[in-house]
Amino acid sequence: AHHARVTNAILDFMAGDRKAARATLTAEAAKGPLGLLPRILLSSFEPADRAMPLLAEGLADAGQRGDPFAFTICTMVGARRYAQADKDADALLVLTTGIQQLRAPAPTFAKALEDERTALRNEWGPERYAAAEQGAIALLDGNA
């Protein structure tokens, strides 16, 4: 039943009914056993001020459950949302933190995040990537 509701929400979204998709996915994220999947789907079309808390909740949930796949997906979606919003330093910091968190317990998933970071480096070019690195350092130092 939960899978059917999530599938229906996806179909609603594809048909242009974001309101119906949002209502179903929000309900499923709150109470359903598929809580992470609806959160990720919601975060893909919600405004950033709603999407990022959904992803943060997903990261916390994945960490508590010891679920490296869910942790990786939330990290990757969050980084892409930051990159879309031209928050390069945040995107880089999210990916690098995820890599560090996963390197020992789940190296395959850490590698997926490394590949994502490499793709951003290639997309951005050396100057933009260097600026993102400096911005990430400033965030860590509390100077951003």
WOSULLIN-V916823 format. One record per residue. N is the residue number from 1. RES is the residue in one small letter. D_LAST is the distance of its C-alpha to the last C-alpha in Angstrom with 2 decimals. Layout:
n=N res=RES d_last=D_LAST
n=N res=RES d_last=D_LAST
This chain:
n=1 res=a d_last=45.74
n=2 res=h d_last=41.96
n=3 res=h d_last=41.82
n=4 res=a d_last=43.96
n=5 res=r d_last=41.71
n=6 res=v d_last=38.60
n=7 res=t d_last=40.68
n=8 res=n d_last=41.81
n=9 res=a d_last=38.25
n=10 res=i d_last=37.48
n=11 res=l d_last=40.64
n=12 res=d d_last=39.76
n=13 res=f d_last=36.43
n=14 res=m d_last=38.26
n=15 res=a d_last=40.78
n=16 res=g d_last=38.12
n=17 res=d d_last=38.33
n=18 res=r d_last=34.70
n=19 res=k d_last=35.70
n=20 res=a d_last=38.24
n=21 res=a d_last=35.99
n=22 res=r d_last=33.20
n=23 res=a d_last=35.76
n=24 res=t d_last=37.30
n=25 res=l d_last=34.15
n=26 res=t d_last=32.63
n=27 res=a d_last=35.90
n=28 res=e d_last=36.09
n=29 res=a d_last=32.54
n=30 res=a d_last=33.43
n=31 res=k d_last=36.88
n=32 res=g d_last=37.92
n=33 res=p d_last=38.12
n=34 res=l d_last=36.15
n=35 res=g d_last=33.06
n=36 res=l d_last=30.63
n=37 res=l d_last=32.25
n=38 res=p d_last=32.12
n=39 res=r d_last=28.43
n=40 res=i d_last=27.65
n=41 res=l d_last=29.96
n=42 res=l d_last=28.50
n=43 res=s d_last=24.94
n=44 res=s d_last=26.18
n=45 res=f d_last=27.14
n=46 res=e d_last=25.46
n=47 res=p d_last=22.66
n=48 res=a d_last=19.18
n=49 res=d d_last=18.99
n=50 res=r d_last=22.16
n=51 res=a d_last=21.83
n=52 res=m d_last=18.73
n=53 res=p d_last=20.29
n=54 res=l d_last=23.49
n=55 res=l d_last=22.01
n=56 res=a d_last=20.34
n=57 res=e d_last=23.82
n=58 res=g d_last=25.38
n=59 res=l d_last=23.33
n=60 res=a d_last=24.28
n=61 res=d d_last=27.85
n=62 res=a d_last=28.10
n=63 res=g d_last=26.90
n=64 res=q d_last=29.42
n=65 res=r d_last=32.16
n=66 res=g d_last=31.42
n=67 res=d d_last=31.33
n=68 res=p d_last=29.58
n=69 res=f d_last=30.55
n=70 res=a d_last=28.93
n=71 res=f d_last=25.78
n=72 res=t d_last=25.68
n=73 res=i d_last=26.37
n=74 res=c d_last=23.71
n=75 res=t d_last=21.11
n=76 res=m d_last=22.40
n=77 res=v d_last=22.63
n=78 res=g d_last=19.11
n=79 res=a d_last=17.77
n=80 res=r d_last=20.09
n=81 res=r d_last=19.03
n=82 res=y d_last=15.35
n=83 res=a d_last=16.78
n=84 res=q d_last=19.09
n=85 res=a d_last=16.39
n=86 res=d d_last=14.75
n=87 res=k d_last=11.69
n=88 res=d d_last=12.53
n=89 res=a d_last=9.74
n=90 res=d d_last=10.56
n=91 res=a d_last=14.17
n=92 res=l d_last=14.20
n=93 res=l d_last=12.68
n=94 res=v d_last=15.23
n=95 res=l d_last=17.99
n=96 res=t d_last=17.46
n=97 res=t d_last=17.36
n=98 res=g d_last=20.44
n=99 res=i d_last=22.15
n=100 res=q d_last=21.82
n=101 res=q d_last=23.10
n=102 res=l d_last=26.02
n=103 res=r d_last=27.01
n=104 res=a d_last=29.66
n=105 res=p d_last=31.05
n=106 res=a d_last=30.92
n=107 res=p d_last=30.59
n=108 res=t d_last=31.86
n=109 res=f d_last=29.08
n=110 res=a d_last=26.49
n=111 res=k d_last=28.15
n=112 res=a d_last=27.79
n=113 res=l d_last=23.99
n=114 res=e d_last=24.15
n=115 res=d d_last=26.27
n=116 res=e d_last=23.81
n=117 res=r d_last=21.02
n=118 res=t d_last=23.63
n=119 res=a d_last=24.53
n=120 res=l d_last=21.02
n=121 res=r d_last=21.03
n=122 res=n d_last=24.45
n=123 res=e d_last=23.56
n=124 res=w d_last=20.48
n=125 res=g d_last=22.11
n=126 res=p d_last=20.97
n=127 res=e d_last=18.75
n=128 res=r d_last=16.68
n=129 res=y d_last=16.60
n=130 res=a d_last=15.52
n=131 res=a d_last=12.58
n=132 res=a d_last=11.71
n=133 res=e d_last=12.25
n=134 res=q d_last=10.00
n=135 res=g d_last=7.11
n=136 res=a d_last=8.43
n=137 res=i d_last=8.74
n=138 res=a d_last=5.26
n=139 res=l d_last=4.97
n=140 res=l d_last=8.29
n=141 res=d d_last=7.84
n=142 res=g d_last=5.76
n=143 res=n d_last=3.78
n=144 res=a d_last=0.00
